[in-house]
Amino acid sequence: MAERGERLMKKFLALLMLTVCSPVFAVEIPDVIDDWHMADENIVPLITDYNNELQGRVIYRTYKRENPIGVLEVIITEGSGTGRLYVPEKVNDNKGMMPNDSGFEVLSVDGHAAVLEEQSFMPLVLAVDCGDNITLNLESPSTGKEELMKIAEVILSSWRVTKSD
């Protein structure tokens, strides 16, 4: 029983350090992005079981807009435990990965390599490699490619302002 309490205390302290001390995990996301308003947020610390070491975090945010009605999911992974998003130079360049007709598109968002996935059976998805083991993912059945890219640019520009302070 004492061992379980000790593990919980270590996880709590790691989470506290994550939110207070670590400049590596300093990503902040605006609560309002154009007509989109944050409706829900969940932050999950990534802590290894074998040594209770903090490896990063995942931020899940849901945004909603009223007119037209829409939902936008923003997922940010950051830290050494999440790794970096792999973006090939072009589609169908890596031995069958992401063939040309698969609904994938490699592009650039505000100077960052990104992959857009458009499938008829799922929401539009944009994944952006932000460097430093940070990946920005946007998912929405309520937007198009241009709007999703614009939202990503707004989020990325807010990070530059935060990091320069």
Contact map, one row per residue, 1 for C-alpha under 8 A:
111110000000000000000000000000000000000000000000000000000000000000000000000000000000000000000000000000000000000000000000000000000000000000000000000000000000000000000
111111000000000000000000000000000000000000000000000000000000000000000000000000000000000000000000000000000000000000000000000000000000000000000000000000000000000000000
111111100000000000000000000000000000000000000000000000000000000000000000000000000000000000000000000000000000000000000000000000000000000000000000000000000000000000000
111111110000000000000000000000000000000000000000000000000000000000000000000000000000000000000000000000000000000000000000000000000000000000000000000000000000000000000
111111111000000000000000000000000000000000000000000000000000000000000000000000000000000000000000000000000000000000000000000000000000000000000000000000000000000000000
011111111100000000000000000000000000000000000000000000000000000000000000000000000000000000000000000000000000000000000000000000000000000000000000000000000000000000000
001111111110000000000000000000000000000000000000000100000000000000000000000000000000000000000000000000000000000000000000000000000000000000000000000000000000000000000
000111111111000000000000000000000000000000000000000000000000000000000000000000000000000000000000000000000000000000000000000000000000000000000000000000000000000000000
000011111111100000000000000000000000000000000000000000000000000000000000000000000000000000000000000000000000000000000000000000000000000000000000000000000000000000000
000001111111110000000000000000000000000000000000000100000000000000000000000000000000000000000000000000000000000000000000000000000000000000000000000000000000000000000
000000111111111000000000000000000000000000000010000100000000000000000000000000000000000000000000000000000000000000000000000000000000000000000000000000000000000000000
000000011111111100000000000000000000000000000000000000000000000000000000000000000000000000000000000000000000000000000000000000000000000000000000000000000000000000000
000000001111111110000000000000000000000000000000000000000000000000000000000000000000000000000000000000000000000000000000000000000000000000000000000000000000000000000
000000000111111111000000000000000000000000000000000011000000000000000000000000000000000000000000000000000000000000000000000000000000000000000000000000000000000000000
000000000011111111100000000000000000000000001000000001000000000000000000000000000000000000000000000000000000000000000000000000000000000000000000000000000000000000000
000000000001111111111000000000000000000000000000000000000000000000000000000000000000000000000000000000000000000000000000000000000000000000000000000000000000000000000
000000000000111111111100000000000000000000000000000000000000000000000000000000000000000000000000000000000000000000000000000000000000000000000000000000000000000000000
000000000000011111111100100000000000000000001000000001000000000000000000000000000000000000000000000000000000000000000000000000000000000000000000000000000000000000000
000000000000001111111100100000000000000000000000000000000000000000000000000000000000000000000000000000000000000000000000000000000000000000000000000000000000000000000
000000000000000111111100000000000000000000000000000000000000000000000000000000000000000000000000000000000000000000000000000000000000000000000000000000000000000000000
000000000000000111111110000000000000000000000000000000000000000000000000000000000000000000000000000000000000000000000000000000000000000000000000000000000000000000000
000000000000000011111111110000000000000000000000000000000000000000000000000000000000000000000000000000000000000000000000000000000000000000000000000000000000000000000
000000000000000000001111110000000000000000000000000000000000000000000000000000000000000000000000000000000000000000000000000000000000000000000000000000000000000000000
000000000000000000000111110000000000000000000000000000000000000000000000000000100000000000000000000000000000000000000000000000000000000000000000000000000000000000000
000000000000000001100111111000000000000000000000000000011000000000000000000001100000000000000000000000000000000000000000000000000000000000000000000000000000000000000
000000000000000000000111111100000000000000000000000000000000000000000000000000000000000000000000000000000000000000000000000000000000000000000000000000000000000000100
000000000000000000000000111110000000000000000000000000000000000000000000000000000000000000000000000000000000000000000000000000000000000000000000000000000000001001000
000000000000000000000000011111000000000000000000000000000000000000000000000000000000000000000000000000000000000000000000000000000000000000000000000000000000011001000
000000000000000000000000001111100000000000000000000000000000000000000000000000000000000000000000000000000000000000000000000000000000000000000000000000000010011000000
000000000000000000000000000111111000000000000000000000000000000000000000000000000000000000000000000000000000000000000000000000000000000000000000000000000010010000000
000000000000000000000000000011111000110000000000000000000000000000000000000000000000000000000000000000000000000000000000000000000000000000000000000000000000000000000
000000000000000000000000000001111111110000000000000000000000000000000000000000000000000000000000000000000000000000000000000000000000000000000000000000000000000000000
000000000000000000000000000001111111100000000000000000000000000000000000000000000000000000000000000000000000000000000000000000000000000000000000000000100110000000000
000000000000000000000000000000011111000000000000000000000000000000000000000000000000000000000000000000000000000000000000000000000000000000000000000000000000000000000
000000000000000000000000000000011111100000000000000000000000000011000000000000000000000000000000000000000000000000000000000000000000000000000000000000000000000000000
000000000000000000000000000000011111110000000000000000000000001110000001000000000000000000000000000000000000000000000000000000000000000000000000000000000000000000000
000000000000000000000000000000111011111000000000000000000000001110000000000000000000000000000000000000000000000000000000000000000000000000000000000000000000000000000
000000000000000000000000000000110001111110000000000000000000111100000000000000000000000000000000000000000000000000000000000000000000000000000000000000000000000000000
000000000000000000000000000000000000111110000000000000000000111100000000000000000000000000000000000000000000000000000000000000000000000000000000000000000000000000000
000000000000000000000000000000000000011111000000000000000000111000000000000000000000000000000000000000000000000000000000000000000000000000000000000000000000000000000
000000000000000000000000000000000000011111100000000000000011110000000000000000000000000000000000000000000000000000000000000000000000000000000000000000000000000000000
000000000000000000000000000000000000000111110000000000000011100000000000000000000000000000000000000000000000000000000000000000000000000000000000000000000000000000000
000000000000000000000000000000000000000011111000000000001111000000000000000000000000000000000000000000000000000000000000000000000000000000000000000000000000000000000
000000000000000000000000000000000000000001111100000000001110000000000000000000000000000000000000000000000000000000000000000000000000000000000000000000000000000000000
000000000000001001000000000000000000000000111110000001111100000000000000000000000000000000000000000000000000000000000000000000000000000000000000000000000000000000000
000000000000000000000000000000000000000000011111000001111100000000000000000000001000000000000000000000000000000000000000000000000000000000000000000000000000000000000
000000000010000000000000000000000000000000001111100111110000000000000000000000000000000000000000000000000000000000000000000000000000000000000000000000000000000000000
000000000000000000000000000000000000000000000111111111100000000000000000000000000000000000000000000000000000000000000000000000000000000000000000000000000000000000000
000000000000000000000000000000000000000000000011111110000000000000000000000000000000000000000000000000000000000000000000000000000000000000000000000000000000000000000
000000000000000000000000000000000000000000000001111100000000000000000000000000000000000000000000000000000000000000000000000000000000000000000000000000000000000000000
000000000000000000000000000000000000000000000001111110000000000000000000000000000000000000000000000000000000000000000000000000000000000000000000000000000000000000000
000000100110000000000000000000000000000000000011111111000000000000000000000000000000000000000000000000000000000000000000000000000000000000000000000000000000000000000
000000000000010000000000000000000000000000000011101111100000000000000000000000000000000000000000000000000000000000000000000000000000000000000000000000000000000000000
000000000000011001000000000000000000000000001111000111110000000000000000000000000000000000000000000000000000000000000000000000000000000000000000000000000000000000000
000000000000000000000000000000000000000000001111000011111000000000000000000000111100000000000000000000000000000000000000000000000000000000000000000000000000000000000
000000000000000000000000100000000000000000001110000001111100000000000000000011111100000000000000000000000000000000000000000000000000000000000000000000000000000000000
000000000000000000000000100000000000000000111100000000111110000000000000000011100100000000000000000000000000000000000000000000000000000000000000000000000000000000000
000000000000000000000000000000000000000000111100000000011111000000000000001111000000000000000000000000000000000000000000000000000000000000000000000000000000000000000
000000000000000000000000000000000000000011110000000000001111100000000000011110000000000000000000000000000000000000000000000000000000000000000000000000000000000000000
000000000000000000000000000000000000000011100000000000000111110000000000111100000000000000000000000000000000000000000000000000000000000000000000000000000000000000000
000000000000000000000000000000000000011111000000000000000011111000000000111000000000000000000000000000000000000000000000000000000000000000000000000000000000000000000
000000000000000000000000000000000000011110000000000000000001111100000011110000000000000000000000000000000000000000000000000000000000000000000000000000000000000000000
000000000000000000000000000000000001111100000000000000000000111110000011110000000000000000000000000000000000000000000000000000000000000000000000000000000000000000000
000000000000000000000000000000000001111000000000000000000000011111001111000000000000000000000000000000000000000000000000000000000000000000000000000000000000000000000
000000000000000000000000000000000011100000000000000000000000001111111110000000000000000000000000000000000000000000000000000000000000000000000000000000000000000000000
000000000000000000000000000000000010000000000000000000000000000111111100000000000000000000000000000000000000000000000000000000000000000000000000000000000000000000000
000000000000000000000000000000000000000000000000000000000000000011111100000000000000000000000000000000000000000000000000000000000000000000000000000000000000000000000
000000000000000000000000000000000000000000000000000000000000000011111100000000000000000000000000000000000000000000000000000000000000000000000000000000000000000000000
000000000000000000000000000000000000000000000000000000000000000111111110000000000000000000000000000000000000000000000000000000000000000000000100000000000000000000000
000000000000000000000000000000000000000000000000000000000000000111111111000000000000000000000000000000000000000000000000000000000000000000011110000000000000000000000
000000000000000000000000000000000000000000000000000000000000011110001111100000000000000000000000000000000000000000000000000000000000000000011100000000000000000000000
000000000000000000000000000000000001000000000000000000000000011100000111110000000000000000000000000000000000000000000000000000000000000001111100000000000000000000000
000000000000000000000000000000000000000000000000000000000001111000000011111000000000000000000000000000000000000000000000000000000000000011110000000000000000000000000
000000000000000000000000000000000000000000000000000000000011111000000001111100000000000000000000000000000000000000000000000000000000000111100000000000000000000000000
000000000000000000000000000000000000000000000000000000000111100000000000111110000000000000000000000000000000000000000000000000000000000111000000000000000000000000000
000000000000000000000000000000000000000000000000000000000111000000000000011111000000000000000000000000000000000000000000000000000000011110000000000000000000000000000
000000000000000000000000000000000000000000000000000000011110000000000000001111100100000000000000000000000000000000000000000000000000111100000000000000000000000000000
000000000000000000000000100000000000000000000000000000011100000000000000000111111110000000000000000000000000000000000000000000000001111000000000000000000000000000000
000000000000000000000001100000000000000000000000000000111000000000000000000011111110000000000000000000000000000000000000000000000001110000000000000000000000000000000
000000000000000000000000000000000000000000000000000000110000000000000000000001111110000000000000000000000000000000000000000000000000100000000000000000000000000000000
000000000000000000000000000000000000000000000100000000110000000000000000000001111110000000000000000000000000000000000000000000000000000000000000000000000000000000000
000000000000000000000000000000000000000000000000000000111000000000000000000011111111000000000000000000000000000000000000000000000000110000000000000000000000000000000
000000000000000000000000000000000000000000000000000000000000000000000000000001111111100000000000000000000000000000000000000000000000110000000000000000000000000000000
000000000000000000000000000000000000000000000000000000000000000000000000000000000111110000000000000000000000000000000000000000001011111000000000000000000000000000000
000000000000000000000000000000000000000000000000000000000000000000000000000000000011111000000000000000000000000000000000000000111000111000000000000000000000000000000
000000000000000000000000000000000000000000000000000000000000000000000000000000000001111100000000000000000000000000000000000000001000000000000000000000000000000000000
000000000000000000000000000000000000000000000000000000000000000000000000000000000000111110000000000000000100000011100000000000001000000000000000000000000000000000000
000000000000000000000000000000000000000000000000000000000000000000000000000000000000011111101100000000000100000000000000000000000000000000000000000000000000000000000
000000000000000000000000000000000000000000000000000000000000000000000000000000000000001111101000000000000100000000000000000000000000000000000000000000000000000000000
000000000000000000000000000000000000000000000000000000000000000000000000000000000000000111111000000000000100000000000000000000000000000000000000000000000000000000000
000000000000000000000000000000000000000000000000000000000000000000000000000000000000000111111100111100011100000000000000000000000000000000000000000000000000000000000
000000000000000000000000000000000000000000000000000000000000000000000000000000000000000001111111111100000000000000000000000000000000000000000000000000000000000000000
000000000000000000000000000000000000000000000000000000000000000000000000000000000000000111111111100000000000000000000000000000000000000000000000000000000000000000000
000000000000000000000000000000000000000000000000000000000000000000000000000000000000000100111111110000000000000000000000000000000000000000000000000000000000000000000
000000000000000000000000000000000000000000000000000000000000000000000000000000000000000000011111100000000000000000000000000000000000000000000000000000000000000000000
000000000000000000000000000000000000000000000000000000000000000000000000000000000000000000011111111000000000000000000000000000000000000000000000000000000000000000000
000000000000000000000000000000000000000000000000000000000000000000000000000000000000000000111111111000000000000000000000000000000000000000000000000000000000000000000
000000000000000000000000000000000000000000000000000000000000000000000000000000000000000000110101111101010000000000000000000000000000000000000000000000000000000000000
000000000000000000000000000000000000000000000000000000000000000000000000000000000000000000110001111111010000000000000000000000000000000000000000000000000000000000000
000000000000000000000000000000000000000000000000000000000000000000000000000000000000000000110000011111110000000000000000000000000000000000000000000000000000000000000
000000000000000000000000000000000000000000000000000000000000000000000000000000000000000000000000001111110000000000000000000000000000000000000000000000000000000000000
000000000000000000000000000000000000000000000000000000000000000000000000000000000000000000000000011111110000000000000000000000000000000000000000000000000000000000000
000000000000000000000000000000000000000000000000000000000000000000000000000000000000000000000000000111111000000000001110000000000000000000000000000000000000000000000
000000000000000000000000000000000000000000000000000000000000000000000000000000000000000000100000011111111100000000111100000000000000000000000000000000000000000000000
000000000000000000000000000000000000000000000000000000000000000000000000000000000000000000100000000000111110000000111000000000000000000000000000000000000000000000000
000000000000000000000000000000000000000000000000000000000000000000000000000000000000001111100000000000011111000011110000000000000000000000000000000000000000000000000
000000000000000000000000000000000000000000000000000000000000000000000000000000000000000000000000000000001111100011110000000000000000000000000000000000000000000000000
000000000000000000000000000000000000000000000000000000000000000000000000000000000000000000000000000000000111111111000000000000000000000000000000000000000000000000000
000000000000000000000000000000000000000000000000000000000000000000000000000000000000000000000000000000000011111111000000000000010000000000000000000010011000000000000
000000000000000000000000000000000000000000000000000000000000000000000000000000000000000000000000000000000001111100000000000000000000000000000000000000001001000000000
000000000000000000000000000000000000000000000000000000000000000000000000000000000000000000000000000000000001111110000000000000000000000000000000000000000000000000000
000000000000000000000000000000000000000000000000000000000000000000000000000000000000000000000000000000000001111111000000000000011100000000000000000000000000000000000
000000000000000000000000000000000000000000000000000000000000000000000000000000000000001000000000000000000111101111100000000000011100000000000000000000000000000000000
000000000000000000000000000000000000000000000000000000000000000000000000000000000000001000000000000000000111100111110000000001111000000000000000000000000000000000000
000000000000000000000000000000000000000000000000000000000000000000000000000000000000001000000000000000011110000011111000000001110000000000000000000000000000000000000
000000000000000000000000000000000000000000000000000000000000000000000000000000000000000000000000000000011110000001111100000111100000000000000000100000000000000000000
000000000000000000000000000000000000000000000000000000000000000000000000000000000000000000000000000000111000000000111110000111000000000000000000000000000000000000000
000000000000000000000000000000000000000000000000000000000000000000000000000000000000000000000000000000110000000000011111011110000000000000000000000000000000000000000
000000000000000000000000000000000000000000000000000000000000000000000000000000000000000000000000000000100000000000001111111100000000000000000000000000000000000000000
000000000000000000000000000000000000000000000000000000000000000000000000000000000000000000000000000000000000000000000111111000000000000000000000000000000000000000000
000000000000000000000000000000000000000000000000000000000000000000000000000000000000000000000000000000000000000000000011111000000000000000000000000000000000000000000
000000000000000000000000000000000000000000000000000000000000000000000000000000000000000000000000000000000000000000000111111100000000000000001000000000000000000000000
000000000000000000000000000000000000000000000000000000000000000000000000000000000000000000000000000000000000000000000111111110000000000000111000000000000000000000000
000000000000000000000000000000000000000000000000000000000000000000000000000000000000000000000000000000000000000000011110011111000000000000111011100000000000000000000
000000000000000000000000000000000000000000000000000000000000000000000000000000000000000000000000000000000000000000011100001111100000000011110000000000000000000000000
000000000000000000000000000000000000000000000000000000000000000000000000000000000000000000000000000000000000000001111000000111110000000011100000000110000000000000000
000000000000000000000000000000000000000000000000000000000000000000000000000000000000100000000000000000000000000001110000000011111000001111000000000000000000000000000
000000000000000000000000000000000000000000000000000000000000000000000000000000000000100000000000000000000000100111100000000001111100001110000000000000000000000000000
000000000000000000000000000000000000000000000000000000000000000000000000000000000001111000000000000000000000000111000000000000111110011100000000000000000000000000000
000000000000000000000000000000000000000000000000000000000000000000000000000000000000000000000000000000000000000110000000000000011111111100000000000000000000000000000
000000000000000000000000000000000000000000000000000000000000000000000000000000000001000000000000000000000000000000000000000000001111111000000000000000000000000000000
000000000000000000000000000000000000000000000000000000000000000000000000000001100001000000000000000000000000000000000000000000000111110000000000000000000000000000000
000000000000000000000000000000000000000000000000000000000000000000000000000011110111100000000000000000000000000000000000000000000111111000000000000000000000000000000
000000000000000000000000000000000000000000000000000000000000000000000000000111100111100000000000000000000000000000000000000000001111111100000000000000000000000000000
000000000000000000000000000000000000000000000000000000000000000000000000000111000001100000000000000000000000000000000000000000111110111110000000000000000000000000000
000000000000000000000000000000000000000000000000000000000000000000000000011110000000000000000000000000000000000000000000000000111100011111000000000000010000000000000
000000000000000000000000000000000000000000000000000000000000000000000000111100000000000000000000000000000000000000000000000011110000001111100000000000000000000000000
000000000000000000000000000000000000000000000000000000000000000000000001111000000000000000000000000000000000000000000000000011100000000111110000000100010000000000000
000000000000000000000000000000000000000000000000000000000000000000000001110000000000000000000000000000000000000000000000001111000000000011111000000000000000000000000
000000000000000000000000000000000000000000000000000000000000000000000111100000000000000000000000000000000000000000000000001110000000000001111110000000000000000000000
000000000000000000000000000000000000000000000000000000000000000000000111000000000000000000000000000000000000000000000000011100000000000000111110000000000000000000000
000000000000000000000000000000000000000000000000000000000000000000001111000000000000000000000000000000000000000000000000000000000000000000011111000000000000000000000
000000000000000000000000000000000000000000000000000000000000000000000100000000000000000000000000000000000000000000000000000100000000000000011111101100000000000000000
000000000000000000000000000000000000000000000000000000000000000000000000000000000000000000000000000000000000000000000000000100000000000000000111111100000000000000000
000000000000000000000000000000000000000000000000000000000000000000000000000000000000000000000000000000000000000000010000000100000000000000000011111110000000000000000
000000000000000000000000000000000000000000000000000000000000000000000000000000000000000000000000000000000000000000000000000000000000000000000001111111000000000000000
000000000000000000000000000000000000000000000000000000000000000000000000000000000000000000000000000000000000000000000000000000000000000000000011111111100000000000000
000000000000000000000000000000000000000000000000000000000000000000000000000000000000000000000000000000000000000000000000000001000000000001000011111111110000000000000
000000000000000000000000000000000000000000000000000000000000000000000000000000000000000000000000000000000000100000000000000001000000000000000000111111111000000000000
000000000000000000000000000000000000000000000000000000000000000000000000000000000000000000000000000000000000000000000000000000000000000000000000011111111100000000000
000000000000000000000000000000001000000000000000000000000000000000000000000000000000000000000000000000000000000000000000000000000000000000000000001111111110000000000
000000000000000000000000000000000000000000000000000000000000000000000000000000000000000000000000000000000000100000000000000000000000000101000000000111111111000000000
000000000000000000000000000000000000000000000000000000000000000000000000000000000000000000000000000000000000110000000000000000000000000000000000000011111111100000000
000000000000000000000000000000001000000000000000000000000000000000000000000000000000000000000000000000000000000000000000000000000000000000000000000001111111110000000
000000000000000000000000000011001000000000000000000000000000000000000000000000000000000000000000000000000000000000000000000000000000000000000000000000111111111000000
000000000000000000000000000000000000000000000000000000000000000000000000000000000000000000000000000000000000010000000000000000000000000000000000000000011111111100000
000000000000000000000000000000000000000000000000000000000000000000000000000000000000000000000000000000000000000000000000000000000000000000000000000000001111111110000
000000000000000000000000000111000000000000000000000000000000000000000000000000000000000000000000000000000000000000000000000000000000000000000000000000000111111111000
000000000000000000000000001110000000000000000000000000000000000000000000000000000000000000000000000000000000000000000000000000000000000000000000000000000011111111100
000000000000000000000000000000000000000000000000000000000000000000000000000000000000000000000000000000000000000000000000000000000000000000000000000000000001111111110
000000000000000000000000000000000000000000000000000000000000000000000000000000000000000000000000000000000000000000000000000000000000000000000000000000000000111111111
000000000000000000000000001100000000000000000000000000000000000000000000000000000000000000000000000000000000000000000000000000000000000000000000000000000000011111111
000000000000000000000000010000000000000000000000000000000000000000000000000000000000000000000000000000000000000000000000000000000000000000000000000000000000001111111
000000000000000000000000000000000000000000000000000000000000000000000000000000000000000000000000000000000000000000000000000000000000000000000000000000000000000111111
000000000000000000000000000000000000000000000000000000000000000000000000000000000000000000000000000000000000000000000000000000000000000000000000000000000000000011111
